Amino acid sequence: MSVPEADGPRERPDAQAPSGAAGSAGGAAEGPRPEERLERAVRVAEQALIEYEIAVETFRIEVENFSRLHHQKLGPMYARLDELDAEIAEAKAARTGDPEDLRAAREARARVMPMPGVEELFHGWMDSEGLFPEAAAMLTEQPVRPPQRVRPSDEARKLYRELVRKAHPDLAQDEEERARRDEFISRVNSAYGRGDEPLLRELAEEWAAGPVPAEWRPSHSEELYARLEWLSQRKELLTLVASELEEGAIGAMLKLAPDDPDRLLEEIAEQLLAQVAQREAELAELLGR
């Protein structure tokens, strides 16, 4: 998924009334006040920023989910390859006794040493041999338990977009209202991250039943200029976040198959299994099996 660019303020709107704006002797209607033009510009920039935040957050969730599935399904394969590489290096070192081979064997083994608390990190999924159930199943050609999917549905995305547009903290007119919106949006993000459509519906009902804040109406040009500047800076920060997501290893992989990431995982798994088989054959030859 490619995060779209947000339409944001490029230049400060002219706050000076245009010449000839006053009504003529014929009673021509006056144009909008400078503050009104600035207010409209701020609202347009706010909506553009909210849309961009939604796009970035949606992509972040997709990257996070794909990363979790990648590590759950392919992590054991990478671990198996590291173990085989260490065993191959150790077998070569035992055969040659060469100091360089011995050093390479130590380095290869160090790469597969278990990290402290790794079993706790993976919720006890490792068995006594250090393999995940998925890895053991794939190595023995048994059916692999499909990883749990957490990918927000179209309806969940729709609910999320509506809630963010309505309850975004940047639409608050005072600190108390901002705090209320921050707390609410935090719960919305949590529900969306889990793909919890029923909870998103409940949150939509909660927001609809809650107090309706007064619409924010800036009254001074200086405040509006400051607001536009802040929106522009916020958009720049989000652009950096989006770039980091897209340029990361998982984001780059996800961009290769945005419509069918599961198939991409299957293809990589097949490649890794082939590498495992090749390493096992190499090890068996070194050990004379």
Rosetta blueprint (number, residue, H / E / L):
1 M L
2 S L
3 V L
4 P L
5 E L
6 A L
7 D L
8 G L
9 P L
10 R L
11 E L
12 R L
13 P L
14 D L
15 A L
16 Q L
17 A L
18 P L
19 S L
20 G L
21 A L
22 A L
23 G L
24 S L
25 A L
26 G L
27 G L
28 A L
29 A L
30 E L
31 G L
32 P L
33 R L
34 P H
35 E H
36 E H
37 R H
38 L H
39 E H
40 R H
41 A H
42 V H
43 R H
44 V H
45 A H
46 E H
47 Q H
48 A H
49 L H
50 I H
51 E H
52 Y H
53 E H
54 I H
55 A H
56 V H
57 E H
58 T H
59 F H
60 R H
61 I H
62 E H
63 V H
64 E H
65 N H
66 F H
67 S H
68 R H
69 L H
70 H H
71 H H
72 Q H
73 K H
74 L H
75 G H
76 P H
77 M H
78 Y H
79 A H
80 R H
81 L H
82 D H
83 E H
84 L H
85 D H
86 A H
87 E H
88 I H
89 A H
90 E H
91 A H
92 K H
93 A H
94 A H
95 R H
96 T H
97 G L
98 D L
99 P H
100 E H
101 D H
102 L H
103 R H
104 A H
105 A H
106 R H
107 E H
108 A H
109 R H
110 A H
111 R L
112 V L
113 M L
114 P L
115 M L
116 P L
117 G L
118 V H
119 E H
120 E H
121 L H
122 F L
123 H L
124 G L
125 W L
126 M L
127 D L
128 S L
129 E L
130 G L
131 L L
132 F L
133 P H
134 E H
135 A H
136 A H
137 A H
138 M H
139 L H
140 T L
141 E L
142 Q L
143 P L
144 V L
145 R L
146 P L
147 P L
148 Q L
149 R L
150 V L
151 R L
152 P L
153 S L
154 D H
155 E H
156 A H
157 R H
158 K H
159 L H
160 Y H
161 R H
162 E H
163 L H
164 V H
165 R H
166 K H
167 A H
168 H L
169 P H
170 D H
171 L H
172 A L
173 Q L
174 D L
175 E H
176 E H
177 E H
178 R H
179 A H
180 R H
181 R H
182 D H
183 E H
184 F H
185 I H
186 S H
187 R H
188 V H
189 N H
190 S H
191 A H
192 Y H
193 G H
194 R L
195 G L
196 D L
197 E H
198 P H
199 L H
200 L H
201 R H
202 E H
203 L H
204 A H
205 E H
206 E H
207 W H
208 A H
209 A H
210 G L
211 P L
212 V L
213 P L
214 A L
215 E L
216 W L
217 R L
218 P L
219 S L
220 H L
221 S H
222 E H
223 E H
224 L H
225 Y H
226 A H
227 R H
228 L H
229 E H
230 W H
231 L H
232 S H
233 Q H
234 R H
235 K H
236 E H
237 L H
238 L H
239 T H
240 L H
241 V H
242 A H
243 S H
244 E H
245 L H
246 E H
247 E H
248 G L
249 A H
250 I H
251 G H
252 A H
253 M H
254 L H
255 K H
256 L H
257 A L
258 P L
259 D L
260 D L
261 P H
262 D H
263 R H
264 L H
265 L H
266 E H
267 E H
268 I H
269 A H
270 E H
271 Q H
272 L H
273 L H
274 A H
275 Q H
276 V H
277 A H
278 Q H
279 R H
280 E H
281 A H
282 E H
283 L H
284 A H
285 E H
286 L H
287 L H
288 G L
289 R L
